[in-house]
Amino acid sequence: MDFNVNDWLGDWISFEHLINNHDPNLDRAWKDSTKAMRSKPLFAIMMLGDARRFWAKACKTSGKEWRFRIGGWHIEQPSAVGDDDAVAGFNLTWLDEKTHPHHNT
């Protein structure tokens, strides 16, 4: 598989934002995914309730050592250095909930 940084550029919201959002479409998606996962014994055991609760624990970005949740991240291509126009990689900036442009309060 080829990695193309252009496919990843821009602003991304934290999965936690989708977990904690109660948009009716997201609520329906969580209910549907829970129903689908309960039909698989291994996944039903792992979830111990529902899909939203499972992913809320799996994707938690705050804790005792870091009290702030990650709101998302911004990915951009690095500035070209010297004459090399083909700089590899990308710059990633973590955004907190207050500075994240997609956070709804």
N, C-alpha and C positions, 0 to 999 in steps of 0.2 A: 504494500500500500504506500502510495506517495503522500508525503505531507506537504500541503500547500498552505503557507502561513496566511495568504489572502482570504482563505475560508474562515479564519478565526479572528480577523481584525474587528475591532469595535468594542462596544460595551456589552457586558454579559451580566445578567442578574443572578444572584445566588439562588440555588435550588431551595434554600430555606424560605425565600420569599414566596415561592410557589406552594410550599408546604403550609405556610401560615396564612396564605391568602384564601379568603372564603368566597371568591367569585363563584357563582352558580355552576359555570362550566367546569371549573377546577374541582368543585365538590363532587360533581357527577363523575368526572374522570377518576377521582380517588375511590369513589364507591364502586365503579366498574372494575378498577384494577384490584381492589380488595376481593370482589366476587371471583374474578379470574384466578387470583392467587390462592384462594381458599380451596380450589379444586385440586391443587397440587399439595400433597401431604407435607413434603419437606418445607415448602414455602409457608404453608399454614402454621407450622411449628415456629419457623423463624419470625413470622410477623407478630405472633402473640396478640392478636387483636385485628388491626387493620393496616393497610399499606401506608397510609399517611403517618400513623404512629411509628411504624418501623423506620420510615425514611427520616422522620423528625429526629430520631435518635442517631441514625447513621450519618446524617448530614449536619449535625450540630457544629457550629463554628465558634461557640463561646463556651467558657467553662471557668473553673476556679482560677486558672492562671491568666486567662484572657476574657474579660467580661463583655467585650463588644462583639456583636455579630458582624460577619462580613456581608456587606450589602451587594457586592458583586466585584467585577474586575474590568479593567480596560486593557486591551491588547493592541499594540501598534508595532509597526516595523521600526527597527532602530535607525537612527540617523546614519547616513553613509559617512564613513571615515576615510579621508584621503580621496584617492581616485577610484577606489573600489565601489562600484555601483551595486554589486551583488552581495550585500551584507546579509549573512545568514542569521537566523534566529528571530526573536521578537522581544519586545519589552512588555512586561506585565505589571500593572499597577493594581493593588488591592484597594478596594473602596469600602469605607464604612457606610453604615446605613444613612448617615446624615449627608454625605457627599455624593452618594450614588444617585445619578440622574433619574433612575426608574423607580426609586422607592416612593411608595404612596404612604402618606401619614394620615 
